[in-house]
């Protein structure tokens, strides 16, 4: 997209910007098609995903453990509808955040894990939609199994060759709450 975000040497970002653009465009497409208005982005890093979709949502809340990443996310202009909060998941600072239509997860290789998922679902209202981005098929599989126990079904998964000529890829999944 046409987004410029600062970078910190200890930060993380998707290094293949062409493939990242395809993934973020798919997220934007899902946000628009599902009429998502309020998004909570867990493991938000420097806020790339929220910055990419900010014109299509009313509010976005990014939660990230790295204070450096949060500082970078807050420096991007024209992001009045986005809020970035330092949080060591599963603990979210107490506040009256609006109930989200969608949670976005882009966890580290180890995945979200049972402890964090149980804590999030126990302290918050669960959204109708979850978007999950993963670089590790094993942790993705384990997390998807847990998410089905919370009433979600994968509607679509797309795979992206983030690092051509390697065995590594990114998976992007759209999950909807079962009725």
LINCOR-V801326 format. One record per residue. SS is DSSP state (2 for helix, 1 for strand, 0 for the rest). PHI is phi in radians with two decimals (999 if undefined). NEAR is the number of other ideal C-beta (glycine too) atoms within 10 Angstrom. Layout:
# LINCOR-V801326
((SS PHI NEAR) (SS PHI NEAR))
This chain:
# LINCOR-V801326
((0 999 13) (0 -1.76 4) (0 -1.98 12) (0 -2.10 8) (0 -2.24 17) (0 -1.09 13) (0 -2.42 12) (0 -2.14 14) (0 -0.97 5) (0 -1.64 8) (0 -1.49 15) (0 -2.15 16) (0 -2.67 14) (0 -1.32 20) (0 -1.32 9) (0 -1.64 15) (2 -1.15 11) (2 -1.23 9) (2 -1.27 17) (2 -1.01 19) (2 -1.06 14) (2 -1.12 17) (2 -1.15 22) (2 -1.14 21) (2 -1.13 13) (2 -1.16 17) (2 -1.04 25) (2 -1.04 18) (2 -1.04 13) (2 -1.14 19) (2 -1.06 23) (2 -1.16 13) (2 -1.13 9) (0 -1.69 16) (0 0.92 10) (0 -1.33 23) (0 -2.00 15) (1 -2.18 17) (1 -2.15 28) (1 -1.91 25) (1 -1.93 27) (1 -1.60 22) (0 1.09 22) (0 -1.29 29) (0 1.03 23) (0 -1.50 27) (0 1.53 26) (2 -0.96 24) (2 -1.14 26) (2 -1.09 27) (2 -1.08 22) (2 -1.19 21) (2 -1.86 26) (2 -0.98 21) (2 -1.33 10) (2 -1.98 16) (0 -2.25 20) (0 -1.45 12) (1 -2.46 18) (1 -2.37 28) (1 -2.12 22) (1 -1.84 28) (1 -2.04 24) (1 -2.67 25) (0 -1.31 15) (0 -1.40 19) (2 -1.12 10) (2 -1.05 16) (2 -1.13 27) (2 -1.10 21) (2 -1.05 14) (2 -1.13 21) (2 -1.04 26) (2 -1.29 14) (0 -1.49 13) (0 -1.28 19) (0 -1.24 6) (0 1.02 9) (0 -2.24 16) (0 -1.12 8) (0 -1.59 13) (1 -1.97 22) (1 -2.31 17) (1 -2.04 25) (1 -2.24 16) (1 -1.28 15) (0 -2.66 18) (0 -1.73 11) (0 -0.99 19) (0 -1.56 18) (0 -1.56 13) (0 -1.89 18) (0 -0.95 10) (0 -1.10 7) (0 -2.98 8) (0 -1.72 5) (0 -1.32 16) (0 -1.08 11) (0 -1.13 11) (0 -1.48 24) (0 -1.41 19) (1 -2.55 24) (1 -1.89 22) (1 -1.95 26) (1 -2.09 25) (0 -2.40 23) (0 -1.33 20) (0 -1.14 13) (0 -0.92 9) (0 -1.25 11) (0 1.48 22) (0 -1.41 24) (0 1.57 16) (2 -1.08 13) (2 -1.03 10) (2 -1.19 19) (2 -1.07 19) (2 -1.08 14) (2 -1.13 15) (2 -1.11 21) (2 -1.26 17) (2 -1.45 8) (2 -1.86 11) (0 -2.40 14) (0 -1.29 7) (0 -1.46 15) (0 -1.40 21) (0 -1.38 16) (1 -2.29 21) (1 -2.25 23) (1 -2.02 24) (1 -2.16 24) (1 -1.93 21) (1 -2.46 24) (0 -1.87 19) (0 -2.36 18) (2 -1.08 12) (2 -1.20 11) (2 -1.22 17) (2 -1.06 21) (2 -1.03 12) (2 -1.10 16) (2 -1.18 24) (2 -1.12 20) (2 -1.08 10) (2 -1.19 17) (2 -1.13 22) (2 -1.15 13) (2 -1.19 11) (0 -1.60 15) (0 1.68 13) (1 -1.88 22) (1 -2.22 13) (1 -1.28 14) (1 -1.61 12) (1 -2.74 11) (1 -2.29 14) (1 -2.16 12) (1 -2.06 11) (1 -2.24 19) (0 -1.49 13) (0 -1.16 19) (0 -2.21 14) (0 -0.92 9) (0 1.23 6) (0 -2.24 8) (0 -1.53 5) (0 -1.51 12) (0 -2.60 16) (1 -1.93 22) (1 -2.03 19) (1 -2.22 20) (1 -2.13 21) (1 -1.86 22) (1 -2.07 25) (1 -2.14 16) (1 -1.23 14) (0 -1.24 9) (0 -1.60 6))
